[in-house]
Amino acid sequence: MGLLDSVLGALANNTGNANSGTIGGSDPKAALIQAVLGMLANNQSGGGLGGLGGLLGNLQNAGLGQIVDSWIGTGQNQPVSGDQLTQALGDDQLGNLAQASGIPQGDIAGHLAQILPGLVDHLTPNGQVPESGGDLGSEIGNLLGGFLGGKSA
C-alpha cells in the first residue's frame, strides 16, 4: 500500500512494535498511531480531526506553525510538548484520542508529542501535504481495515 505501509513500518520500529501483525498490541504509542490515523481517515465524523489538513491547521492556528513546518519539510523535525498539543487540540479532541487508543487522558498529550512529528513527516513526503480529497483518506482507511482484520473498533 505504499506510503502508509512505510509510515506504519517506520513508526512501529520507533515504538518497538515492529512485525507484530497489528498496530495496537501492548504498546500505547502504537495504539495511538492507529487512533490518529483512524481520525484522519474519518475526517467527516464527530471524532475526526478534519483530515491531515485540519490537524495541521489547528496546530498552525495555535502558534505552532514553525514546528509544523519542520515536520512537513525535509529537514530535522522540531519537537512539540504535550502542553502545546493540549492547547492546540483541546480536551475534547485529546479525549477522543484517549478513548480510541485506550490511553488515559492525562497521558495522551505526552504520547502524542512523541509520535506526531514522525507521523506528519511520513504523511508529507517530499515536503508536500497531500491535497484534500486525494487518496490519503481512502489509503488510511484501507490500511486500518487490514490491520483491524474485521474487528470492531
C-alpha positions as CSV (number, residue, x, y, z in Angstrom):
1,M,0.0,0.0,0.0
2,G,3.0,2.3,-0.4
3,L,3.2,5.4,1.7
4,L,1.2,4.3,4.7
5,D,2.9,0.9,4.9
6,S,6.2,2.7,5.2
7,V,4.7,5.2,7.7
8,L,3.5,2.4,9.9
9,G,6.6,0.3,9.5
10,A,8.9,3.2,10.4
11,L,6.7,4.2,13.4
12,A,6.3,0.7,14.6
13,N,10.1,0.3,14.5
14,N,10.4,3.5,16.5
15,T,8.0,2.3,19.1
16,G,9.4,-1.2,19.4
17,N,6.4,-2.9,18.0
18,A,7.8,-4.0,14.6
19,N,6.4,-7.1,12.9
20,S,3.7,-7.6,15.5
21,G,1.0,-8.1,12.9
22,T,-1.2,-5.4,14.5
23,I,-0.7,-1.7,15.2
24,G,-2.4,-1.8,18.6
25,G,-0.6,-4.6,20.5
26,S,0.5,-3.7,24.0
27,D,2.4,-0.5,23.0
28,P,0.4,2.6,23.8
29,K,2.2,4.6,21.1
30,A,1.2,2.0,18.5
31,A,-2.5,2.2,19.7
32,L,-2.3,6.0,19.5
33,I,-0.9,5.8,15.9
34,Q,-3.9,3.7,15.0
35,A,-6.3,6.2,16.7
36,V,-4.8,9.2,15.0
37,L,-4.8,7.6,11.6
38,G,-8.4,6.5,12.1
39,M,-9.4,10.0,13.0
40,L,-7.5,11.4,10.0
41,A,-9.3,8.9,7.7
42,N,-12.7,9.7,9.2
43,N,-12.4,13.5,8.8
44,Q,-16.2,14.0,8.4
45,S,-17.2,12.2,11.7
46,G,-17.7,13.8,15.0
47,G,-14.4,12.5,16.3
48,G,-12.4,13.4,13.2
49,L,-9.6,15.8,13.1
50,G,-10.6,17.3,9.8
51,G,-8.1,15.2,7.9
52,L,-4.4,15.9,7.8
53,G,-5.0,19.5,6.7
54,G,-7.4,20.1,9.5
55,L,-5.0,18.8,12.1
56,L,-2.1,20.9,10.7
57,G,-4.4,23.9,10.5
58,N,-5.4,23.5,14.2
59,L,-1.7,23.3,15.2
60,Q,-0.7,26.3,13.0
61,N,-3.6,28.4,14.3
62,A,-2.4,27.7,17.9
63,G,1.0,29.3,17.1
64,L,2.9,26.1,16.2
65,G,3.4,27.0,12.6
66,Q,7.2,26.8,12.6
67,I,7.2,23.5,14.4
68,V,4.6,22.0,12.0
69,D,6.5,23.4,9.0
70,S,9.6,21.4,10.2
71,W,7.6,18.2,10.2
72,I,6.3,18.8,6.7
73,G,9.7,20.0,5.4
74,T,12.5,17.7,4.5
75,G,14.8,18.8,7.4
76,Q,15.0,18.0,11.1
77,N,11.7,17.7,12.9
78,Q,11.3,20.2,15.8
79,P,9.8,18.7,19.0
80,V,6.5,19.7,20.4
81,S,5.4,19.4,24.0
82,G,2.3,17.7,25.4
83,D,1.2,21.1,26.8
84,Q,1.5,22.7,23.4
85,L,-0.7,19.9,21.9
86,T,-3.2,20.2,24.7
87,Q,-3.6,24.0,24.0
88,A,-3.8,23.4,20.2
89,L,-6.2,20.4,20.1
90,G,-8.2,20.9,23.3
91,D,-9.5,18.5,25.8
92,D,-12.3,17.2,23.6
93,Q,-10.0,16.1,20.8
94,L,-7.5,14.6,23.2
95,G,-10.3,12.8,25.0
96,N,-11.4,11.3,21.7
97,L,-7.9,10.1,21.1
98,A,-7.6,8.8,24.6
99,Q,-10.8,6.8,24.3
100,A,-9.9,5.4,20.8
101,S,-6.4,4.4,21.9
102,G,-7.1,3.2,25.5
103,I,-4.5,5.6,26.9
104,P,-5.5,7.6,30.0
105,Q,-6.4,11.2,29.0
106,G,-3.7,12.5,31.4
107,D,-1.1,10.7,29.4
108,I,-2.3,11.2,25.9
109,A,-0.7,14.5,25.1
110,G,2.7,13.3,26.1
111,H,2.5,10.2,23.9
112,L,1.1,12.3,21.0
113,A,4.0,14.7,21.3
114,Q,6.3,11.8,20.8
115,I,4.6,10.3,17.7
116,L,3.1,13.2,15.9
117,P,6.2,14.8,14.4
118,G,7.2,11.5,12.8
119,L,3.7,10.7,11.7
120,V,3.2,14.0,10.0
121,D,6.7,13.8,8.5
122,H,5.9,10.4,6.9
123,L,2.5,11.6,5.7
124,T,4.0,14.6,3.9
125,P,6.6,13.1,1.6
126,N,9.0,15.5,-0.1
127,G,7.7,18.3,2.0
128,Q,4.2,18.2,0.4
129,V,0.9,18.0,2.2
130,P,-1.4,15.7,0.1
131,E,-4.3,17.6,-1.3
132,S,-7.6,17.1,0.5
133,G,-9.9,14.8,-1.3
134,G,-7.0,12.8,-2.6
135,D,-6.2,9.2,-1.9
136,L,-4.8,9.7,1.6
137,G,-8.1,9.1,3.4
138,S,-9.0,6.0,1.5
139,E,-5.5,4.7,1.8
140,I,-5.6,5.2,5.6
141,G,-9.0,3.5,5.8
142,N,-7.9,0.6,3.7
143,L,-4.7,0.2,5.7
144,L,-6.5,0.3,9.1
145,G,-9.1,-2.1,7.8
146,G,-6.3,-4.6,7.0
147,F,-4.7,-4.2,10.4
148,L,-8.0,-4.4,12.3
149,G,-8.8,-7.6,10.4
150,G,-12.6,-7.2,10.7
151,K,-12.5,-6.4,14.5
152,S,-15.0,-3.7,15.5
153,A,-13.2,-0.6,16.7
